[in-house]
């Protein structure tokens, strides 16, 4: 039986829209602890604004919001 968790492409889609600590470290050139601090701060802003559910996904931040707040252009 297929569920959302084991459906093909679910993990790759989530990784496409969210950044983890490793990607934040690459963008900002910082250490892992600072990357998680940035992620926590940005997630707190999004949750308080009602734009993100507090539980999902843990330890990641939306890529679009991160780039907007950190003024990173592609």
Secondary structure as GFF3:
##gff-version 3
##sequence-region A 1 74
A	DSSP	alpha_helix	10	17	.	.	.	ID=ss1
A	DSSP	beta_strand	18	19	.	.	.	ID=ss2
A	DSSP	alpha_helix	21	28	.	.	.	ID=ss3
A	DSSP	alpha_helix	32	48	.	.	.	ID=ss4
A	DSSP	beta_strand	61	62	.	.	.	ID=ss5
A	DSSP	alpha_helix	63	69	.	.	.	ID=ss6
###
